[in-house]
Amino acid sequence: MTLTPGADHAAKLAKENPEFGIGVHLVLDCGFPIHDHVRSLVDEEGRFYTFDKVLTLAESDDIEKEFTSQIEKFLSYGLHPTHLDSHHHIHSQEKVFPIVEKLAYKYKLPIRNLQNNIKKSHLNLVDYFEESFYGDDLTVDSIRKILDKVNQFETAEMMAHPAYIDESVLKGSSYNLQRARELSILTDKRTQREIFNRGIQLVSYREIKNSVVT
């Protein structure tokens, strides 16, 4: 999320850990925009409108200007993103997707296939997207069920929100303590064993994007 206060720190960590694949998490309904002139996206204080309101009021040109600014901010760190996705899955919305699709063509990046309906092309390199690892009742058994499902596909992406909890996460997100639980499950040796036993290889978009159609 290149418009957040933690973006500089995230970029520093990315450079220190080049083996990780990192995408641009496009934002349209949280915080303040990077671009100075996107009036249809913001309220009187210059803050993004809420999800529903921004979808109603946003002009396509302003969405494209802001998303381009967010991608260019990522590139300004000397990093190259592995893919595009979005905050609150807003890129899947009918009003927004054509703009993200255009930017995917421009920057030659795959897009997270939220509804499993994007054809496998340069826009998407993952056969299946799984978003059920989310909520208050997650366990290691939740991972087992997901792994059984995704193992049918050549490539699959599983959504997750692991985090250490600090003051900003605790106050800034309604999904906070659950993130610590996710982290515990994902790093549990039992989870690692379940992945290994199924012969699943953990990769990022970087490892599979060589097949991008340009």
DOLUM-355896 format. One line per field, with one value per residue (C-alpha): x, y, z; residue in three letters. Coordinates in Angstrom, 1 decimal. Layout:
BEGIN
c1 <- [X, ...] $
c2 <- [Y, ...] $
c3 <- [Z, ...] $
resn <- [ala, ...] $
***
This chain:
BEGIN
c1 <- [0.0, 2.3, 0.2, 0.5, 3.0, 4.7, 5.5, 9.1, 9.8, 8.1, 10.3, 13.4, 12.4, 11.6, 15.2, 16.6, 14.6, 14.7, 13.5, 10.0, 7.5, 5.6, 2.7, 1.0, -2.0, -4.1, -6.1, -9.2, -11.1, -8.6, -6.5, -5.3, -4.4, -1.0, -2.2, -3.0, -5.9, -8.4, -11.3, -14.0, -12.3, -12.1, -14.1, -13.6, -10.6, -8.9, -9.5, -10.8, -14.5, -15.8, -16.0, -19.6, -19.4, -16.2, -17.7, -20.6, -18.8, -15.4, -14.6, -12.6, -9.8, -9.3, -9.1, -6.5, -4.5, -4.4, -3.6, -0.9, 0.6, 0.5, 2.3, 4.8, 5.5, 6.4, 8.7, 10.4, 11.8, 13.8, 11.5, 9.5, 6.1, 5.2, 1.5, -1.5, -4.2, -6.3, -7.6, -11.0, -10.9, -12.0, -10.4, -13.0, -15.7, -17.2, -16.3, -12.7, -11.6, -11.2, -8.8, -6.7, -6.8, -5.4, -2.6, -1.8, -1.3, 0.8, 3.1, 3.0, 1.7, -0.7, -3.8, -5.1, -8.0, -10.5, -13.6, -11.7, -13.0, -10.0, -8.6, -5.0, -3.1, -0.8, -3.5, -3.5, -1.0, -2.8, -5.4, -7.4, -7.8, -8.9, -10.2, -11.7, -8.7, -10.3, -12.3, -12.5, -12.5, -9.3, -7.3, -4.6, -7.5, -8.7, -5.4, -5.7, -9.1, -7.8, -4.7, -6.9, -8.9, -6.0, -4.0, -6.3, -4.8, -1.4, -1.2, -3.3, -3.2, -4.5, -5.4, -4.0, -3.5, -0.8, 0.7, 2.2, -0.2, 0.9, -1.0, -1.6, -3.0, -5.1, -6.7, -6.6, -8.2, -11.3, -9.5, -6.6, -6.3, -7.2, -4.1, -1.9, -3.9, -3.3, 0.5, 0.5, -1.3, 0.8, 4.1, 3.0, 5.2, 2.0, 1.0, 4.5, 4.2, 0.8, 2.2, 5.3, 3.2, 1.1, 4.1, 3.0, 5.7, 5.5, 6.2, 5.3, 4.0, 7.7, 8.4, 5.6, 5.3, 7.9, 4.9, 3.4, 2.0, 3.1] $
c2 <- [0.0, 2.7, 5.6, 4.5, 5.8, 2.5, 2.3, 3.5, 0.9, -1.8, -0.9, -1.1, -4.6, -5.6, -4.7, -6.5, -9.6, -9.8, -13.4, -12.3, -11.5, -8.2, -6.8, -3.4, -3.4, -0.7, 1.5, 3.6, 3.7, 4.1, 7.1, 9.8, 9.6, 10.1, 12.1, 15.8, 16.1, 13.3, 15.3, 12.7, 10.2, 12.3, 14.3, 17.8, 16.8, 15.1, 11.6, 8.8, 8.2, 5.0, 1.9, 2.3, 6.1, 6.1, 3.5, 5.8, 9.1, 8.1, 9.2, 6.7, 9.2, 9.9, 6.2, 5.7, 8.7, 7.5, 3.9, 4.9, 7.1, 4.2, 1.9, 4.6, 5.2, 1.5, 1.7, 4.8, 2.7, 0.7, -2.3, -4.1, -5.5, -9.1, -8.5, -6.2, -6.7, -4.3, -3.2, -4.7, -6.4, -3.2, -4.1, -6.7, -4.1, -3.5, 0.2, -0.4, -3.6, -2.2, 0.4, -2.1, -4.3, -1.4, -0.8, -4.5, -4.3, -1.2, -2.5, -6.2, -7.4, -10.2, -9.4, -11.4, -13.5, -12.8, -14.4, -17.1, -15.8, -14.1, -16.2, -17.5, -14.9, -12.1, -10.7, -13.7, -16.6, -18.3, -21.0, -20.5, -18.0, -19.1, -16.6, -18.8, -18.4, -15.5, -15.0, -15.7, -19.5, -20.4, -23.4, -25.6, -27.8, -24.9, -25.0, -28.7, -28.3, -25.5, -27.4, -30.4, -28.0, -26.0, -29.2, -29.8, -26.9, -26.3, -22.9, -21.4, -18.3, -18.3, -15.0, -14.4, -11.4, -12.5, -9.7, -8.8, -6.6, -3.1, 0.1, 1.1, -2.3, -2.6, 0.8, 1.0, -2.3, -4.1, -7.3, -7.2, -9.9, -12.4, -11.5, -12.7, -16.0, -16.3, -15.8, -18.5, -21.0, -20.2, -20.7, -23.8, -26.8, -28.8, -26.5, -26.8, -30.6, -30.6, -28.5, -30.8, -34.0, -32.8, -31.9, -28.3, -25.8, -22.3, -19.6, -16.1, -14.6, -14.0, -17.6, -18.2, -14.9, -15.9, -17.3, -13.8, -13.1, -9.7] $
c3 <- [0.0, -1.3, 0.1, 3.7, 6.3, 6.4, 2.7, 3.0, 5.7, 3.6, 0.7, 2.8, 4.0, 0.4, -0.6, 2.4, 1.4, -2.4, -2.4, -1.5, -4.2, -3.5, -5.4, -5.4, -3.2, -4.9, -2.6, -3.4, -0.1, 2.8, 3.8, 1.4, -2.3, -3.7, -6.7, -6.0, -8.4, -8.0, -6.7, -7.4, -5.1, -1.9, 0.7, 1.8, 3.9, 1.0, 2.4, 0.2, 0.3, 1.8, -0.4, -1.6, -1.9, -4.0, -6.4, -6.9, -7.2, -8.7, -12.3, -14.3, -15.2, -11.5, -10.6, -13.4, -12.3, -8.6, -9.4, -11.8, -9.0, -6.6, -9.0, -9.9, -6.2, -5.9, -8.9, -7.4, -4.7, -7.3, -6.9, -9.5, -8.4, -9.1, -9.5, -8.8, -6.2, -4.2, -0.8, -0.1, -3.5, -5.1, -8.4, -8.9, -9.1, -12.6, -12.5, -11.5, -13.2, -16.8, -15.4, -13.6, -16.7, -18.7, -16.2, -16.2, -19.9, -19.5, -16.8, -17.9, -14.6, -13.6, -11.6, -8.7, -10.0, -7.3, -8.9, -10.7, -14.0, -15.6, -18.3, -17.8, -19.8, -19.1, -16.8, -14.5, -14.0, -11.2, -11.9, -8.7, -5.9, -2.4, 0.1, 2.9, 5.2, 7.0, 10.2, 13.9, 13.9, 12.0, 13.0, 11.5, 10.3, 8.2, 6.4, 5.8, 4.1, 1.9, 0.9, -0.2, -2.3, -4.0, -4.6, -7.6, -9.5, -11.1, -9.4, -6.6, -4.4, -0.8, 0.7, 4.2, 6.6, 9.0, 11.2, 14.5, 16.4, 17.2, 18.1, 14.5, 13.5, 16.7, 16.1, 12.4, 11.4, 12.6, 11.6, 14.1, 16.6, 14.0, 12.1, 15.0, 14.9, 11.2, 11.7, 14.4, 12.1, 9.0, 10.9, 12.8, 12.1, 11.5, 8.7, 7.2, 7.4, 5.7, 2.8, 2.5, 2.6, -0.4, -2.5, -2.7, -3.7, -2.2, -4.8, -5.6, -8.8, -9.7, -10.1, -12.6, -14.5, -17.1, -19.0, -19.3, -22.8, -24.0] $
resn <- [met, thr, leu, thr, pro, gly, ala, asp, his, ala, ala, lys, leu, ala, lys, glu, asn, pro, glu, phe, gly, ile, gly, val, his, leu, val, leu, asp, cys, gly, phe, pro, ile, his, asp, his, val, arg, ser, leu, val, asp, glu, glu, gly, arg, phe, tyr, thr, phe, asp, lys, val, leu, thr, leu, ala, glu, ser, asp, asp, ile, glu, lys, glu, phe, thr, ser, gln, ile, glu, lys, phe, leu, ser, tyr, gly, leu, his, pro, thr, his, leu, asp, ser, his, his, his, ile, his, ser, gln, glu, lys, val, phe, pro, ile, val, glu, lys, leu, ala, tyr, lys, tyr, lys, leu, pro, ile, arg, asn, leu, gln, asn, asn, ile, lys, lys, ser, his, leu, asn, leu, val, asp, tyr, phe, glu, glu, ser, phe, tyr, gly, asp, asp, leu, thr, val, asp, ser, ile, arg, lys, ile, leu, asp, lys, val, asn, gln, phe, glu, thr, ala, glu, met, met, ala, his, pro, ala, tyr, ile, asp, glu, ser, val, leu, lys, gly, ser, ser, tyr, asn, leu, gln, arg, ala, arg, glu, leu, ser, ile, leu, thr, asp, lys, arg, thr, gln, arg, glu, ile, phe, asn, arg, gly, ile, gln, leu, val, ser, tyr, arg, glu, ile, lys, asn, ser, val, val, thr] $
***
